[in-house]
Amino acid sequence: MSNIMASVDQRTQLVGENRLELLMFKLSSRHTFALNVFKVREVITVPKIHQMPGSHANVNGVMNYRGESIPLIDLNWAIKMKAREDYEPQNVIITEYNRSVQGFLIGPIMSIVNTSWSDIQPPPSEVGKNHYLTAITRISVEDKEQLVEIIDVEKVLSEIIKYDTSISDELLDDEVKEHLKGKKVLVVDDSATARWQVRDTLKQLGIEIIEQKDGLKALKLLKSWAAEGKVINDEILMMFTDAEMPEMDGYRLTAEVRDDPDLSDLFIALNTSLSGRFNEAMVEKVGCNRFISKFQPDRLVEVVQDRMREVLEGK
C-alpha cells in the first residue's frame, strides 16, 4: 500500500505550480471522495482498534502508529454519510493536520491523480453551509468522468477537538495593540472553519477581517485595489493565506503577488495545516514572509504584532 504514495521530493515540486495530487477513495456510497496527498503520511489496512470509553462519537478508538497512539476517526460517520449495512472500512489514511496525526477509516482506495487547482471548484452555494466539502472536481477514470468531492478535514476535526481562540495575556503588547485597532487583514482560506478561527482570534485586537474563499478571488481583489490607484500597504496590514484552495492555491497566489510591482511589498503569512517538515522548502520557494502551522492563536497574534512593529519602524 505504501507504494501508492508519491515521494516527498516529487510532491514538493508541485509547490508554486498550482497543482496537487489527490488520493481518491470510496466510503459507503457510490460517491468518490479525495484528500490532498500532501497531507497523507501513509495508507494502511485497518489495524487492531482499541476502544476508548467516553470518546467522541466520530472516534472509533485509537491505534498504535509507529509507537504513538493516534485517534481513528470514522470518516463515513463524521461527514454524516448513511452507511450501507454491508459497509466495512478497509483502509486507514494516516494524515497530519494542524500539528496532529490521526487516522481516517475509509473504504477502498481508488488511485492518485495529478491535477490542477484551476480545475478544482468550490461547492455550489445552493448546497448550504452544513456540508463537509471544501471543493469538488471532475476526474476522468478509465474514460469515464467522475465527480470527486474533496473533504473539509478541518471541519471534521473541529467537531471533535474544541479549538480555543483565547490569547495569552503575556503575549500582548499594549502599545502595539493600540495601533492595531481598525487595521485590516486579508484572510484567504477555502475552509469556513479556518476563517472563523482566524477571525475570532484577531478581532480581539480590534482588527477588521476581509475574507476571501480562494486565491484567485483574493488576487482579483488585490489587483482591483491597485487598478484604482490604491497603495496595497495602506489598504491592508498583511495577508494570511492557506496553501490549498480551489482555482488558485496559496503558493501561486503568493508568487503572483510577488511578480506584481504594485503588490510585491505585501506582507504574506502562509497559514496552513500542512506538515511542518515541508515548511522551509515551501516558504523559500514562493516568497512568503512567515509560516504558521494551524491552529495557533498566539502565533497569529505574534505575527500580526511583529508586522505592526515593522510598519511603526518604517520598514
Sine and cosine of phi, psi and omega as CSV:
sin_phi,cos_phi,sin_psi,cos_psi,sin_omega,cos_omega
0.00,0.00,-0.54,0.84,-0.04,-1.00
-0.90,0.43,-0.37,0.93,0.01,-1.00
-0.91,0.41,-0.29,0.96,0.00,-1.00
-0.96,0.30,-0.33,0.94,-0.01,-1.00
-0.99,0.14,0.72,-0.69,0.09,-1.00
-0.97,0.25,0.34,-0.94,-0.02,-1.00
-0.96,0.29,0.39,-0.92,0.02,-1.00
-0.86,0.50,-0.67,0.74,-0.01,-1.00
-0.87,0.49,-0.69,0.73,-0.01,-1.00
-0.90,0.44,-0.66,0.75,-0.03,-1.00
-0.93,0.36,-0.61,0.79,0.00,-1.00
-0.88,0.47,-0.49,0.87,0.01,-1.00
-0.91,0.43,-0.33,0.94,0.01,-1.00
-0.97,0.24,-0.29,0.96,-0.05,-1.00
-0.89,0.46,0.78,-0.62,0.01,-1.00
1.00,0.10,-0.09,1.00,-0.01,-1.00
-0.98,-0.18,0.10,1.00,-0.03,-1.00
0.84,0.54,0.55,0.83,0.00,-1.00
-0.83,-0.56,0.32,-0.95,0.03,-1.00
-0.45,-0.89,0.27,-0.96,0.12,-0.99
-0.91,-0.41,0.73,-0.69,0.00,-1.00
-0.94,-0.34,0.76,-0.65,0.14,-0.99
-1.00,-0.03,0.92,-0.40,-0.07,-1.00
-0.99,-0.16,0.62,-0.79,-0.05,-1.00
-0.43,-0.91,0.15,-0.99,0.04,-1.00
-0.92,-0.39,0.40,-0.92,0.19,-0.98
-0.91,-0.42,-0.79,-0.62,-0.08,-1.00
-0.99,-0.15,0.15,0.99,-0.02,-1.00
-0.82,-0.57,-0.06,-1.00,0.06,-1.00
-0.98,0.20,-0.17,0.98,-0.01,-1.00
-0.88,0.48,0.50,-0.87,0.12,-0.99
-0.95,-0.31,0.80,-0.61,-0.01,-1.00
-0.92,-0.40,0.22,-0.98,-0.03,-1.00
-0.45,-0.89,0.43,-0.90,0.18,-0.98
-0.76,-0.65,0.46,-0.89,0.06,-1.00
-0.93,0.37,0.82,-0.58,-0.02,-1.00
-0.84,0.54,-0.47,0.88,-0.08,-1.00
-0.88,0.47,-0.37,0.93,-0.01,-1.00
-0.98,-0.17,0.02,1.00,-0.07,-1.00
-0.99,-0.12,0.83,-0.56,0.07,-1.00
-0.99,0.14,-0.66,0.75,-0.15,-0.99
-0.20,-0.98,0.42,-0.91,0.14,-0.99
-0.85,-0.52,0.80,-0.60,-0.04,-1.00
-0.73,-0.68,0.29,-0.96,0.13,-0.99
-0.96,0.28,0.33,-0.94,-0.07,-1.00
-0.88,0.48,0.85,-0.53,-0.01,-1.00
-1.00,0.01,-0.15,-0.99,0.12,-0.99
-0.94,0.34,0.77,-0.64,-0.04,-1.00
-0.96,-0.29,0.77,-0.64,0.03,-1.00
-0.99,-0.16,0.87,-0.49,-0.03,-1.00
-0.94,0.35,0.56,-0.83,0.02,-1.00
-0.82,-0.57,0.99,-0.16,0.00,-1.00
-0.83,0.55,0.69,-0.72,0.04,-1.00
0.99,0.10,0.03,1.00,0.00,-1.00
-0.97,0.25,0.20,-0.98,0.00,-1.00
-0.86,0.51,0.53,-0.85,-0.06,-1.00
-0.86,0.50,-0.46,0.89,-0.02,-1.00
-0.99,0.11,-0.14,0.99,-0.02,-1.00
-0.98,-0.17,0.88,-0.47,-0.01,-1.00
-0.97,0.25,-0.41,0.91,-0.05,-1.00
0.42,-0.91,-0.38,-0.93,0.04,-1.00
-0.81,-0.59,0.36,-0.93,0.05,-1.00
-0.71,-0.70,0.35,-0.93,0.08,-1.00
-1.00,0.01,0.88,-0.48,0.01,-1.00
-0.83,-0.55,0.96,-0.27,0.02,-1.00
0.79,0.62,0.71,0.70,0.06,-1.00
1.00,0.10,0.07,1.00,-0.03,-1.00
-0.84,-0.54,0.67,-0.74,0.07,-1.00
-1.00,0.10,0.83,-0.55,0.00,-1.00
-0.79,-0.61,0.47,-0.88,0.01,-1.00
-0.96,0.27,0.54,-0.84,0.10,-1.00
-0.94,-0.34,0.87,-0.49,-0.07,-1.00
-0.95,-0.31,0.79,-0.61,0.06,-1.00
-0.98,0.22,0.98,-0.20,-0.12,-0.99
-0.91,0.40,-0.57,0.82,0.02,-1.00
-0.87,0.49,-0.71,0.70,0.00,-1.00
-0.95,0.32,-0.63,0.78,-0.09,-1.00
-0.90,0.43,-0.55,0.83,0.01,-1.00
-0.99,-0.12,0.21,0.98,0.12,-0.99
0.89,0.45,0.63,0.78,0.14,-0.99
-0.99,0.10,0.67,-0.74,0.04,-1.00
-0.97,0.23,0.87,-0.50,-0.09,-1.00
-0.99,0.13,0.67,-0.74,0.15,-0.99
-0.93,0.37,0.44,-0.90,-0.01,-1.00
-0.89,0.46,-0.51,0.86,-0.04,-1.00
-1.00,-0.05,0.11,0.99,-0.05,-1.00
-0.98,0.22,0.79,-0.61,0.09,-1.00
-0.71,-0.70,0.80,-0.60,0.06,-1.00
-0.84,0.55,0.67,-0.74,-0.02,-1.00
-0.95,-0.31,-0.48,0.88,-0.12,-0.99
-0.69,-0.73,0.24,-0.97,0.09,-1.00
-0.80,-0.60,0.80,-0.60,0.14,-0.99
-1.00,-0.07,0.89,-0.46,0.07,-1.00
-1.00,0.04,0.87,-0.50,-0.05,-1.00
-0.82,-0.57,0.28,-0.96,0.09,-1.00
-0.80,-0.60,0.94,-0.33,0.03,-1.00
-0.79,-0.61,0.67,-0.75,0.12,-0.99
0.77,0.64,0.69,0.72,0.07,-1.00
0.91,0.42,0.36,0.93,0.07,-1.00
-0.73,-0.68,0.45,-0.90,-0.02,-1.00
-0.94,-0.34,0.71,-0.71,0.01,-1.00
-0.53,-0.85,0.32,-0.95,0.05,-1.00
-0.92,-0.40,0.64,-0.76,0.05,-1.00
-0.92,-0.40,0.85,-0.53,0.06,-1.00
-0.97,0.25,0.81,-0.59,-0.03,-1.00
-0.70,-0.72,0.05,-1.00,0.09,-1.00
-1.00,0.03,-0.62,-0.78,-0.03,-1.00
-0.95,0.31,0.59,-0.80,0.13,-0.99
-0.98,0.19,0.66,-0.75,0.04,-1.00
-0.99,-0.14,-0.93,0.37,-0.03,-1.00
-0.18,-0.98,0.06,-1.00,0.17,-0.99
-0.93,-0.37,0.73,-0.69,0.04,-1.00
-0.83,-0.56,0.59,-0.81,0.07,-1.00
-0.99,-0.14,0.83,-0.56,-0.05,-1.00
-0.60,-0.80,-0.05,-1.00,-0.03,-1.00
-0.93,-0.38,0.58,-0.81,0.06,-1.00
-0.89,0.46,-0.41,0.91,0.03,-1.00
-0.92,0.39,-0.33,0.94,0.04,-1.00
-1.00,-0.05,-0.03,1.00,0.02,-1.00
-0.99,-0.10,0.77,-0.63,-0.05,-1.00
-0.87,-0.50,0.51,-0.86,0.09,-1.00
-0.92,0.39,0.42,-0.91,0.05,-1.00
-0.87,0.49,0.53,-0.85,0.04,-1.00
-0.84,0.54,0.63,-0.78,-0.03,-1.00
-0.89,0.45,-0.38,0.92,-0.04,-1.00
-0.92,0.38,-0.28,0.96,-0.03,-1.00
-0.98,0.19,-0.08,1.00,0.04,-1.00
1.00,0.05,-0.24,-0.97,-0.09,-1.00
-0.94,-0.33,-0.04,1.00,-0.11,-0.99
-0.99,-0.14,0.16,0.99,0.01,-1.00
-0.98,0.18,0.14,-0.99,-0.05,-1.00
-0.89,-0.46,0.60,0.80,-0.03,-1.00
-0.88,-0.48,0.59,-0.80,0.18,-0.98
-0.99,-0.16,-0.40,0.92,-0.07,-1.00
-0.26,-0.97,0.22,-0.97,0.12,-0.99
-0.70,-0.71,0.37,-0.93,0.09,-1.00
-0.43,-0.91,0.13,-0.99,0.07,-1.00
-0.86,-0.51,0.78,-0.63,-0.05,-1.00
-0.84,-0.54,0.69,-0.72,0.06,-1.00
-1.00,0.03,0.87,-0.49,0.02,-1.00
-0.82,-0.57,0.88,-0.48,-0.03,-1.00
0.78,0.62,0.73,0.68,0.06,-1.00
0.91,0.41,0.24,0.97,0.07,-1.00
-0.87,-0.50,0.77,-0.63,-0.01,-1.00
-0.99,0.16,0.75,-0.66,-0.01,-1.00
-0.85,-0.53,0.61,-0.79,0.15,-0.99
-0.99,0.17,0.80,-0.61,-0.01,-1.00
-0.89,-0.45,0.77,-0.64,-0.06,-1.00
-0.95,-0.30,0.85,-0.53,-0.04,-1.00
-1.00,-0.08,0.84,-0.54,-0.17,-0.99
-0.99,0.16,0.65,-0.76,0.08,-1.00
-0.99,0.10,1.00,0.03,-0.06,-1.00
-0.91,0.41,-0.54,0.84,0.00,-1.00
-0.89,0.46,-0.59,0.81,0.06,-1.00
-0.93,0.35,-0.67,0.75,0.04,-1.00
-0.84,0.54,-0.73,0.69,-0.04,-1.00
-0.94,0.34,-0.56,0.83,-0.03,-1.00
-0.91,0.41,-0.39,0.92,0.03,-1.00
-0.99,0.11,-0.20,0.98,0.04,-1.00
-0.97,-0.23,-0.66,0.75,-0.04,-1.00
-0.95,-0.31,0.82,-0.58,0.04,-1.00
-0.98,0.18,0.88,-0.47,0.01,-1.00
-1.00,0.00,0.81,-0.59,-0.04,-1.00
-1.00,-0.10,0.84,-0.54,-0.01,-1.00
-0.99,-0.12,0.17,0.98,0.00,-1.00
-0.94,0.35,0.46,-0.89,-0.05,-1.00
-0.92,-0.40,0.65,-0.76,0.03,-1.00
-0.91,0.42,0.79,-0.61,-0.04,-1.00
-0.86,0.51,-0.63,0.78,-0.07,-1.00
-0.93,0.37,-0.27,0.96,0.00,-1.00
-0.98,0.19,-0.51,0.86,-0.14,-0.99
-0.94,0.33,0.74,-0.67,0.08,-1.00
-0.97,-0.23,0.96,-0.29,-0.12,-0.99
-0.85,0.52,-0.61,0.79,-0.02,-1.00
-0.91,0.40,-0.71,0.70,0.01,-1.00
-0.93,0.36,-0.64,0.77,-0.01,-1.00
-0.85,0.53,-0.60,0.80,-0.01,-1.00
-0.88,0.47,-0.60,0.80,0.00,-1.00
-0.97,0.24,-0.33,0.94,-0.04,-1.00
-0.98,0.20,-0.32,0.95,-0.04,-1.00
-0.88,0.47,0.83,-0.56,0.01,-1.00
1.00,0.04,-0.15,0.99,0.06,-1.00
-0.93,0.36,0.48,-0.88,-0.02,-1.00
-0.94,-0.34,0.66,-0.75,0.04,-1.00
-0.78,-0.62,0.73,-0.68,0.04,-1.00
-1.00,0.01,0.81,-0.59,0.01,-1.00
-0.89,-0.46,0.86,-0.51,-0.08,-1.00
-0.89,-0.46,0.91,-0.41,-0.03,-1.00
-0.30,-0.95,0.68,-0.74,0.00,-1.00
-0.99,0.16,-0.24,0.97,0.01,-1.00
-1.00,-0.03,0.87,-0.49,0.05,-1.00
-0.87,0.49,-0.56,0.83,0.03,-1.00
-0.88,0.48,-0.72,0.69,0.00,-1.00
-0.90,0.43,-0.61,0.80,-0.02,-1.00
-0.92,0.39,-0.67,0.74,-0.01,-1.00
-0.93,0.36,-0.49,0.87,0.05,-1.00
-0.88,0.47,-0.71,0.70,0.02,-1.00
-0.93,0.37,-0.69,0.72,-0.03,-1.00
-0.87,0.48,-0.73,0.69,-0.04,-1.00
-0.93,0.37,-0.45,0.89,0.05,-1.00
-0.96,0.27,-0.78,0.63,-0.14,-0.99
-0.98,0.20,-0.38,0.93,0.03,-1.00
-0.92,0.40,-0.33,0.94,0.06,-1.00
-0.92,0.38,-0.28,0.96,0.03,-1.00
-0.99,-0.16,0.07,1.00,-0.04,-1.00
0.99,0.16,0.28,0.96,-0.03,-1.00
-1.00,0.08,0.64,-0.77,0.07,-1.00
-1.00,-0.06,0.76,-0.65,-0.05,-1.00
-0.97,-0.23,0.76,-0.65,0.15,-0.99
-0.96,-0.29,0.84,-0.55,-0.10,-0.99
-0.95,-0.30,0.63,-0.77,0.16,-0.99
-0.70,-0.71,0.58,-0.81,-0.12,-0.99
-1.00,0.00,-0.20,0.98,0.04,-1.00
-0.40,-0.92,0.22,-0.98,-0.09,-1.00
-0.92,0.40,-0.58,0.82,-0.02,-1.00
-0.92,0.40,-0.69,0.72,0.04,-1.00
-0.89,0.45,-0.64,0.77,0.01,-1.00
-0.90,0.43,-0.69,0.73,-0.01,-1.00
-0.90,0.44,-0.67,0.74,0.02,-1.00
-0.89,0.46,-0.63,0.77,0.04,-1.00
-0.89,0.45,-0.73,0.68,0.00,-1.00
-0.88,0.48,-0.70,0.72,-0.01,-1.00
-0.93,0.38,-0.53,0.85,0.03,-1.00
-0.92,0.40,-0.61,0.79,0.07,-1.00
-0.89,0.45,-0.70,0.72,0.00,-1.00
-0.89,0.45,-0.63,0.77,0.00,-1.00
-0.91,0.42,-0.46,0.89,0.04,-1.00
-0.99,0.11,0.03,1.00,0.02,-1.00
1.00,0.10,0.18,0.98,0.00,-1.00
-0.98,0.18,0.57,-0.82,0.07,-1.00
-1.00,0.05,0.83,-0.56,-0.16,-0.99
-0.85,0.52,-0.63,0.78,-0.03,-1.00
-0.97,0.23,-0.16,0.99,0.14,-0.99
-1.00,0.07,-0.44,0.90,-0.04,-1.00
-0.99,0.17,-0.70,0.71,-0.03,-1.00
-0.67,-0.74,0.48,-0.87,0.04,-1.00
-0.96,0.29,-0.64,0.77,-0.07,-1.00
-0.16,-0.99,0.03,-1.00,0.05,-1.00
-0.75,-0.67,0.74,-0.67,0.21,-0.98
-0.98,-0.19,0.76,-0.64,0.03,-1.00
-0.74,-0.67,0.63,-0.77,0.15,-0.99
-0.95,0.30,0.23,-0.97,0.07,-1.00
-1.00,0.07,-0.76,0.65,-0.12,-0.99
-0.99,-0.15,0.88,-0.47,0.01,-1.00
-0.48,-0.88,0.49,-0.87,0.06,-1.00
-0.88,0.47,0.44,-0.90,0.09,-1.00
0.94,0.35,-0.77,0.63,0.06,-1.00
-0.53,-0.85,0.83,-0.55,-0.01,-1.00
-0.99,0.16,0.13,-0.99,-0.07,-1.00
-0.92,0.39,-0.46,0.89,0.03,-1.00
-0.93,0.37,-0.75,0.66,0.01,-1.00
-0.92,0.40,-0.63,0.78,0.06,-1.00
-0.83,0.56,-0.73,0.68,0.01,-1.00
-0.89,0.46,-0.69,0.72,0.00,-1.00
-0.89,0.46,-0.64,0.76,0.01,-1.00
-0.91,0.41,-0.64,0.77,0.03,-1.00
-0.90,0.43,-0.69,0.72,-0.02,-1.00
-0.91,0.41,-0.45,0.90,-0.02,-1.00
-1.00,0.09,-0.14,0.99,-0.02,-1.00
-0.98,-0.21,0.90,-0.43,-0.06,-1.00
-0.87,0.50,-0.42,0.91,0.03,-1.00
-0.98,0.19,-0.27,0.96,-0.08,-1.00
-0.87,-0.49,-0.21,0.98,-0.24,-0.97
-0.87,0.50,-0.39,0.92,-0.03,-1.00
-1.00,0.09,-0.03,1.00,-0.04,-1.00
-0.88,0.47,0.72,-0.69,0.06,-1.00
-0.98,0.19,0.83,-0.56,-0.09,-1.00
-0.82,-0.57,0.79,-0.61,0.10,-0.99
-0.91,-0.42,0.80,-0.59,0.07,-1.00
-0.99,0.12,0.89,-0.46,-0.04,-1.00
-0.90,-0.44,0.99,-0.16,-0.20,-0.98
-0.66,-0.75,0.40,-0.92,0.06,-1.00
-1.00,-0.02,0.08,1.00,0.00,-1.00
-0.90,0.44,0.43,-0.91,-0.05,-1.00
-0.84,0.54,0.66,-0.76,-0.01,-1.00
-0.88,0.47,-0.38,0.93,-0.09,-1.00
-0.94,0.35,-0.26,0.97,0.00,-1.00
-0.98,-0.19,0.02,1.00,-0.19,-0.98
-0.84,0.54,-0.79,0.61,-0.11,-0.99
-0.87,0.48,-0.68,0.73,-0.01,-1.00
-0.89,0.45,-0.66,0.75,-0.03,-1.00
-0.92,0.40,-0.80,0.60,-0.07,-1.00
-0.87,0.50,-0.69,0.72,-0.01,-1.00
-0.91,0.42,-0.64,0.76,-0.08,-1.00
-0.94,0.35,-0.68,0.74,-0.11,-0.99
-0.99,-0.11,-0.21,0.98,0.08,-1.00
1.00,0.07,0.51,0.86,0.09,-1.00
-0.96,0.28,0.46,-0.89,0.05,-1.00
-0.98,0.17,-0.61,0.79,-0.01,-1.00
-0.60,-0.80,0.35,-0.94,0.07,-1.00
-0.82,-0.57,0.73,-0.69,0.09,-1.00
-0.77,-0.63,0.76,-0.65,0.08,-1.00
-1.00,0.00,0.82,-0.57,-0.02,-1.00
-0.89,0.47,0.37,-0.93,-0.37,0.93
-0.96,-0.27,0.87,-0.50,-0.06,-1.00
-0.72,-0.69,1.00,-0.07,-0.03,-1.00
-0.81,0.59,-0.69,0.72,-0.01,-1.00
-0.89,0.46,-0.60,0.80,0.01,-1.00
-0.93,0.36,-0.61,0.79,0.06,-1.00
-0.87,0.50,-0.73,0.68,-0.02,-1.00
-0.91,0.41,-0.64,0.77,0.02,-1.00
-0.86,0.51,-0.70,0.71,-0.01,-1.00
-0.91,0.41,-0.68,0.74,0.00,-1.00
-0.90,0.44,-0.69,0.72,0.01,-1.00
-0.90,0.43,-0.66,0.75,0.04,-1.00
-0.88,0.48,-0.66,0.75,0.02,-1.00
-0.90,0.43,-0.66,0.75,0.00,-1.00
-0.90,0.44,-0.63,0.78,0.04,-1.00
-0.88,0.47,-0.65,0.76,0.02,-1.00
-0.88,0.48,-0.67,0.74,0.00,-1.00
-0.90,0.45,-0.69,0.73,-0.02,-1.00
-0.91,0.42,-0.50,0.86,0.02,-1.00
-1.00,0.07,-0.03,1.00,0.04,-1.00
0.98,0.20,0.38,0.93,-0.02,-1.00
-1.00,0.05,0.00,0.00,0.00,0.00
